[in-house]
Amino acid sequence: MDTLKLSQEKCEGLIAHHPLFSLLSAEDIKVLANLMYEIYVPAGFTIVREGELVDSVYLIAGGLAEVTRQSVSKLTKGNIIVAKLSRGEAIGFTESDFFSKTGVRTATVTTLSTVLLLGIGIESFNQFMKHPDRLYAGLQKSSNMILKMNLIKLAEPFAEISVDKIHKLVQNVKDVNIDAGEYIFKKGDESHGCYLLEEGEVEISKDTQDNATQTTLLRPFAIFGLSSILTLSQRSATAKAKTPCHLLLLEGKLLENVLHRDFFREKKNKYNKQSIPNKSSSIEVVEDKTADDPIITLKNPHNNSYYQLSPEGWFVWNLINGEQSIEDILDQYQKKFLQKGDQPILKLLNELAAGQFINLPGFAKQNKLSLWERFVSLFK
């Protein structure tokens, strides 16, 4: 069996025999057969595992496999045998749709003998189903949902997220189509979430320390526009579609609601403990005492920039001494002003770092990444 290879005719016959594809034309079956790949799995190996994301589907071309599920009964422990699969049967879909309605494997399939499979990845299958003449609306919808789950799971910030939460994200994610040359957002715009690039190329333009413009080209499946979710700041860069693009928009409120604040708090606290801000050299403090309330302004003579501090900002400025971490500063601020939440202080520190009034470890080396972008690196 290891030396056997299915002919094109047998591949097409196997596909056409399955009820799910019985309505396809001969030409469509040929296209699908060319997209599928052959794989041999020795006896005793797991083909798919319960609880994992559906990333591909299979037709059994030869051999025998066993389907098991974890028991949910208090009286029964371990796995229970659900079915045995042989030639012509499928792994991952039924006679009319995907087996899973949530994008997650509902069972484990293990080979009982050497098994020959015809497989296709979810991305290729989704592209195949987009053809307007293939009238499988339900199947296409399921395929698109499962593909989005896989794309989000591939993005580094979401790699640790459970598949249940990924499914919740996908149910509320927004599809955005952008023409070539169109701006997705510009520097200074208000930001409402982040984007996952599914198709096309995006140019990200950002100012550097020497006032030059640094351009980065993003390709699938990059994620961008994350900074506002933590800092509530305006866009620090410009994003423009180089080619026609299909994007997935994950809004900030959606991420916070689905992923839960404890998740972000754990990652954020790890970052805050490790980061110790320090004042840049030669920063001048200008105090205007003529006003009813003294106005304190910072001046950076190196780039001739200014930053006006609120009373709370002045309190934070005096805590920045190269010894206290961000966590220490947040703790003292909250005790002083009896305020909960750290977004205002993180935003302040981000703006001071961007204006080069303070230094953060590795800030210049990382091309002036925002606090959120540096925080995101902890997910890697």
C-alpha positions in Angstrom: 0.0 0.0 0.0 2.9 2.4 0.7 3.9 2.3 -3.0 0.4 2.8 -4.2 -0.7 6.1 -5.8 -4.2 6.9 -6.8 -4.9 7.7 -10.4 -6.6 10.9 -11.3 -9.6 8.9 -12.3 -9.9 7.1 -8.9 -9.4 10.4 -7.0 -12.3 11.9 -8.9 -14.4 8.8 -8.5 -13.9 8.8 -4.8 -14.9 12.5 -4.5 -17.9 12.1 -6.8 -19.1 9.1 -4.8 -19.4 11.1 -1.5 -22.9 12.6 -1.1 -21.5 16.0 -0.1 -20.0 16.4 -3.6 -22.5 14.5 -5.6 -24.0 17.8 -7.0 -20.7 19.1 -8.3 -20.1 19.1 -12.1 -17.4 16.8 -13.5 -15.2 19.9 -14.1 -15.6 21.0 -10.4 -14.7 17.5 -9.2 -11.6 17.6 -11.3 -10.6 20.9 -9.8 -11.2 19.6 -6.3 -9.2 16.5 -7.0 -6.2 18.6 -8.1 -6.4 20.6 -4.9 -6.3 17.5 -2.7 -3.2 15.7 -1.5 -2.5 12.1 -0.6 -1.1 11.1 2.8 -0.4 7.6 4.2 -0.9 7.2 8.0 0.5 4.0 9.7 -1.6 1.9 12.0 -1.9 3.3 15.5 -1.5 7.0 14.6 -3.9 9.8 15.3 -5.2 11.6 12.2 -7.2 14.3 14.1 -7.7 15.0 17.8 -10.8 16.0 19.7 -10.7 19.7 20.8 -8.3 20.9 18.1 -9.2 23.4 15.4 -10.5 22.0 12.1 -7.6 22.9 9.7 -8.3 20.2 7.0 -10.8 17.6 6.0 -10.2 14.1 4.5 -11.7 11.3 2.4 -10.5 7.8 3.2 -9.2 6.1 0.1 -8.1 2.9 1.8 -7.7 1.3 5.2 -9.6 1.4 8.5 -9.8 4.0 11.2 -11.6 4.3 14.6 -13.6 7.3 15.9 -13.6 8.0 19.6 -14.9 10.7 21.9 -14.2 11.6 25.5 -17.1 10.4 27.7 -19.2 13.2 29.3 -21.0 10.7 31.6 -20.1 10.6 35.3 -20.5 6.9 35.2 -18.0 6.3 32.3 -14.5 7.5 32.1 -12.0 7.7 29.2 -12.9 7.5 25.5 -15.9 5.8 24.0 -15.8 4.3 20.5 -18.3 6.1 18.2 -17.7 4.5 14.8 -15.3 2.8 12.4 -14.5 4.5 9.1 -13.4 2.8 5.8 -12.9 3.6 2.2 -15.2 6.3 0.8 -16.1 7.8 4.2 -15.0 11.3 5.4 -13.2 12.9 8.3 -14.4 16.4 9.1 -17.7 16.6 7.2 -21.0 14.9 6.9 -23.3 14.3 3.9 -24.2 18.0 3.8 -21.8 20.1 5.8 -18.8 20.2 8.2 -19.2 17.8 11.1 -18.3 20.5 13.6 -20.5 23.6 14.0 -18.0 25.4 16.1 -14.8 24.9 14.1 -13.4 22.5 16.7 -12.9 18.7 16.3 -15.6 16.8 18.0 -13.8 13.5 18.0 -10.5 11.8 17.7 -9.7 9.5 14.7 -7.0 6.9 15.0 -5.9 4.5 12.3 -6.5 0.7 12.9 -4.4 -0.1 9.8 -2.3 1.8 7.3 -4.7 4.4 5.9 -4.6 6.3 2.6 -6.2 9.7 2.8 -7.2 12.4 0.4 -6.9 15.7 2.2 -7.4 19.3 1.6 -6.5 22.3 3.9 -9.3 24.6 5.0 -7.8 27.6 3.1 -7.8 25.8 -0.2 -11.2 24.3 0.4 -12.6 27.8 1.3 -11.2 29.2 -2.0 -12.8 26.3 -3.9 -16.2 27.0 -2.3 -16.1 30.7 -3.3 -16.8 29.9 -6.9 -20.3 31.3 -7.7 -21.5 28.2 -9.6 -21.0 25.9 -6.6 -24.4 26.2 -4.8 -23.4 25.1 -1.3 -24.3 28.2 0.7 -24.3 26.5 4.1 -21.1 24.7 3.4 -19.4 27.8 2.2 -20.5 29.7 5.3 -19.1 27.0 7.5 -15.9 26.8 5.6 -15.4 30.6 5.9 -16.1 30.5 9.6 -13.6 27.7 10.2 -10.9 29.5 8.1 -11.3 32.7 10.1 -10.8 30.7 13.3 -7.6 29.3 12.0 -6.4 32.7 10.8 -7.0 34.3 14.2 -5.4 31.4 16.1 -2.3 31.8 13.9 -1.9 35.5 15.0 0.7 35.6 17.8 -1.4 37.6 20.4 -4.2 34.9 20.1 -2.1 31.8 20.0 -2.8 31.0 23.7 -6.5 31.7 23.5 -8.9 28.8 23.9 -10.7 27.6 20.7 -14.1 28.5 22.4 -13.1 32.1 22.7 -11.7 32.1 19.2 -15.1 30.9 18.0 -16.8 33.8 19.9 -14.5 36.3 18.2 -15.3 34.9 14.8 -19.0 35.2 15.4 -18.5 39.0 15.8 -15.6 39.7 13.5 -16.2 42.1 10.6 -15.1 41.6 7.0 -13.6 44.6 5.4 -12.7 44.9 1.7 -10.2 47.6 0.7 -9.2 48.7 -2.8 -5.6 49.2 -3.9 -4.4 52.6 -2.9 -7.1 53.1 -0.3 -6.1 54.1 3.3 -7.2 51.7 6.1 -6.3 54.4 8.7 -4.0 57.4 9.0 -1.6 58.5 11.7 -3.7 60.5 14.2 -7.0 58.8 13.5 -9.1 57.5 16.3 -8.7 53.8 16.6 -11.3 51.2 17.3 -9.6 47.9 17.0 -7.1 45.8 15.1 -7.0 44.1 11.7 -6.0 40.7 10.5 -4.8 40.6 6.9 -6.4 37.7 5.1 -5.7 38.6 1.5 -3.5 41.2 -0.2 -0.6 43.5 0.9 -0.7 46.5 3.3 2.0 49.2 3.7 2.6 50.5 7.2 4.3 53.9 7.3 5.8 55.2 10.6 8.0 58.1 11.6 11.4 57.2 13.0 13.6 59.1 15.5 15.4 61.1 12.8 12.1 62.2 11.3 12.4 59.8 8.4 9.6 57.5 7.3 9.9 53.8 7.8 7.7 51.6 5.6 6.9 48.0 6.3 5.1 45.7 3.9 2.6 43.3 5.5 1.4 40.1 3.9 -1.2 37.5 5.0 -1.7 36.7 7.9 -0.3 39.7 9.6 -2.1 41.5 12.4 -1.8 45.3 12.8 -3.4 48.3 14.6 -3.1 46.8 18.1 -1.8 49.8 20.0 -5.0 51.5 20.7 -6.5 48.6 22.6 -4.3 49.1 25.6 -3.2 52.7 25.4 -6.5 54.3 24.0 -4.2 56.5 21.9 -4.6 57.7 18.3 -3.1 55.8 15.4 0.7 56.1 15.5 1.2 55.0 11.9 -0.6 55.0 8.6 -1.9 51.8 6.9 -2.5 51.8 3.2 -3.6 48.9 0.9 -0.9 48.2 -1.7 -3.2 45.7 -3.4 -6.9 44.9 -3.1 -7.2 43.5 0.5 -9.6 41.5 2.5 -9.3 42.2 6.2 -10.9 41.0 9.4 -11.7 43.7 11.9 -11.5 42.8 15.6 -12.9 45.7 17.6 -11.3 46.7 20.9 -14.5 46.2 22.9 -15.0 42.8 21.4 -11.5 41.7 22.3 -11.9 42.9 25.9 -15.3 41.3 26.3 -14.4 37.9 24.8 -10.8 37.5 26.0 -11.6 38.8 29.5 -9.7 41.4 31.4 -7.9 38.9 33.5 -6.1 37.6 30.4 -4.8 41.1 29.5 -4.0 41.9 33.2 -1.8 38.8 33.5 0.3 39.8 30.4 0.3 43.5 31.3 1.5 42.9 34.8 4.4 40.8 33.5 5.4 43.7 31.2 4.9 46.4 33.9 7.2 44.5 36.3 10.0 44.3 33.8 9.9 47.9 32.4 11.6 50.7 34.3 11.2 54.2 32.7 13.9 56.8 33.1 13.9 60.5 32.2 15.8 61.6 29.1 18.8 63.9 29.7 18.5 67.7 29.5 14.7 67.8 29.8 13.6 71.2 30.9 10.7 71.8 33.3 8.9 75.1 32.7 6.4 76.3 35.3 3.9 79.1 34.6 2.8 80.5 38.0 0.7 83.3 36.5 -2.3 81.1 36.0 -4.7 80.3 38.8 -3.4 76.7 38.7 0.3 76.4 37.9 0.9 75.1 34.4 3.9 72.7 34.0 5.4 72.1 30.6 8.2 69.8 29.6 10.6 70.9 26.9 13.0 68.5 25.0 15.8 70.7 23.6 17.0 67.7 21.4 13.9 67.7 19.2 12.4 71.0 20.3 9.2 69.3 21.4 6.9 70.3 24.3 4.5 68.4 26.6 2.1 70.0 29.1 1.5 68.0 32.2 -1.7 67.8 34.2 -1.4 67.7 38.0 -1.6 63.9 37.8 1.0 63.9 35.1 3.3 66.0 37.2 2.9 63.5 40.0 3.9 60.6 37.7 6.8 62.6 36.2 8.3 62.9 39.7 8.0 59.1 40.2 10.1 58.4 37.1 13.7 58.0 38.5 15.1 55.0 36.8 14.4 52.8 39.8 10.7 52.3 39.9 8.9 50.0 37.4 5.7 50.9 35.6 3.9 48.7 38.1 5.3 50.7 41.0 4.2 54.0 39.4 0.7 52.7 38.7 0.4 51.5 42.3 1.4 54.9 43.8 -0.8 56.8 41.4 -3.8 54.8 42.2 -3.2 55.2 46.0 -2.7 58.9 45.6 -5.7 59.7 43.5 -7.9 56.8 44.5 -8.5 55.9 40.9 -8.9 52.5 39.4 -7.7 51.6 35.9 -4.2 52.2 34.4 -5.0 53.3 30.8 -4.5 57.0 31.5 -1.0 56.4 32.9 0.0 54.0 30.2 -1.2 56.5 27.6 0.8 59.2 29.3 4.0 57.1 29.4 3.5 56.1 25.8 3.2 59.8 24.8 6.3 60.8 26.8 8.3 58.0 25.3 7.2 58.9 21.8 8.3 62.5 22.4 11.6 61.2 23.8 11.0 62.8 27.2 11.5 59.4 28.9 13.4 56.2 27.9 12.1 52.7 28.2 14.4 49.6 28.0 14.8 48.7 24.3 12.4 51.4 23.2 14.8 53.0 20.6 16.1 49.6 19.5 12.6 48.5 18.6 11.9 51.4 16.3 9.9 53.3 18.8 7.3 50.6 19.4 4.4 51.7 21.6 3.8 50.2 25.0 1.2 47.9 23.6 3.4 46.7 20.8 6.2 45.9 23.3 3.6 44.3 25.5 2.4 42.1 22.6 5.9 40.7 22.3 5.3 38.9 25.5 2.8 36.7 23.7 5.5 35.2 21.5 
